[in-house]
Amino acid sequence: MRLAGKCAIVTGGASGFGLGIVDKFLAEGARVMIADINGDGASTLAEDRGEAIAQQVDVGNAASVTAMAETAITAFGQVDILINNAGVTHLPTPLDEVSEEDFDRVFNVNMKSVYLTARALVPHMKAHGSGAILNVASTAGVSPRPNLNWYNASKGWMITATKAMAVELAPKGIRVNAINPVAGETPLLKSFMGEDTPEVRAKFLSTIPIGRFSTPQDMGNAACFLCSDEASMVTGVAMEVDGGRCI
């Protein structure tokens, strides 16, 4: 029960890596808000998880993020942990052919969301003198792949934002870290690969020394450590949870 007594918000918590983090946190004793653009999906999941509540949120919209933060603070009394997990990508496309609409969507969900959640929740954490923020970045931010250009850039931005937040907020008792997953069995997998065929999967897996995709459980385990008191001396890291992909 490494997170007993802690209260957390997990954005993008209704599927994929986010749901893996939600379930790990609940198993370790936390109370969790499952925050997702898919409000119905979040509600259905929360009904089966005793210490979970659901919240529909558009992480790229200021009013929606503010409402999420206020609801969590009202429900829990205090928010100890924020997981910025919600993320999107564009389909593999030459960088000069990505539409402005797709670029704006990647910017809003992957980048602007980190600013908006910080603006909504950092003052609360400062007031309590403690907190842990975890940004779910990507190996794409460390070792970019062709044709995922602006997605790569958004995750590189998230890693730099993590370090900037960490050094500024450390004196306030707030730790900020990131995890860099390699692609996993999530709704985004097909978008990363362009097409989901045995041949494409085999080519992708050949770049991962451990020889498998990331799982939601892998992300839950890494997130649990970084957000627990066991990691009280760890801030500003971008932990690669990638089976050796970035070596």
MOSUL-V47089 format. One line per field, one symbol per residue. phi: phi as a letter, one per 40 degrees, with the letter a starting at -180 (. if undefined). psi: psi as a letter, one per 40 degrees, with the letter a starting at -180 (. if undefined). A space follows every 50 residues. Layout:
phi = ???
psi = ???
This chain:
phi = .cbdgcbbbbcgccafcccccdccccccgccbccbaccccccccccccbd bbbbacabccbcccccccccccccccgabcbbbcbdabbccdaddcbccc ccccccccccbddcccccccbcdccdccgaibbbbccadccbbcbdgbdc cdccccdccccdcccccccdccgbcbbbbbccdbcbdcdccccgabbdcc cccccccbdcgaccbdcdccccccccccccbcbbagcbccbbggdcc
psi = gefheihihhifeeiadddddddddddeeihhhhhidgdddddddddehd fiiihhiheehddddddddddddddddihdhhhgdhiiiiihiideehid dddddddddddddddddddddddddddefiihhhhgbiddedgiiiefcd ddddddddddddddddddedeeehihiiigiiiagieeddddedigiddd dddddeehddeiiiidddddddddddeiedfeehieighhgefede.
